[in-house]
Amino acid sequence: MTVLPERPAPVYRERVWPAPWVLLSLALVLPASLLVFLPINPLVGVGTGVVLYGGLVVLLVIGSPTLEVTERGFTAGRATLPARHIGRAEGFSRADATRERGPNLDARAWLLIRGWVDGVVRVEVADDRDPVPYWLVSTRRPDELVSALDRVRPRTPGR
């Protein structure tokens, strides 16, 4: 019998779901499909619109990333930053978050951005061999994520 290593309990966990306004705006696919297919066949137009809308909603929900902080590190979507490489973390919201995603953004940064989420957290990568200076991730709870990252970050002089 194979014994799997125990998965550490998350210190922080968030699923970055689409905002309700995103799902509502996707409903515009219904009249668009009717406009295209109504002259051919009304049933095909309605059916196509419903299938397209449902498919887009499913893709958005399945593609919604998870942010998780454990003693082992920080996982954002499919990427993991080991705890020993977590540097200083800082949260931003509103205009500050816009600046971090725009003019202040370093082209080498690793991004997990969702346009429907206001807040972002910048996590410095404390690994001299890594060309990525920091991660910038969207989150609805920047302060909680920063606090969780600070709890698992190693305490060494100069950090």
Phi, psi and omega in degrees: 000134179270130178258120179276143178296143181291133179279129182293148178291138180290139173278328181211141177211133179213135172258126184271078181290156173295146177289152180304324181295332178292315180295322177293320181292333176295338179297346177295346177293332181295304179295330179295317179291326176296318179301321182282315189261346181303318178296334180276305182195122182300321181296320178295320179298312180295313180300315179297316179299315180295317180295316179297314180298311179300317180296318179295319178296315179299317178299318179294319181291315179295324182277003179287120184285159176249136173254129181217134177243125174231180177297336181282334180156197183244124177247126178233109186066237181264355183262146179231133175251111181302149183305324182293344180253007178279118177264205180296139178242143181217133180262149180222150174215166180053233184295325178295320178294322177298318177296321180294324178280345185243255188300329182274356186290132174272129183298341180273352184294150174267130188242141167224084187250136173236123185296340182270004179245127184286311189281152174222156173234133176257124181243115179291141177266114183266060178220112184296336181275348182272126180287349180276118182286327180198163172258143173235115185235143176282140177205148176275346183230070184302318183295319179293320179294317178299317179298317179295318179296322178295328180291326183263348181291134179294143180263102176232154179302140178088002179249000000 
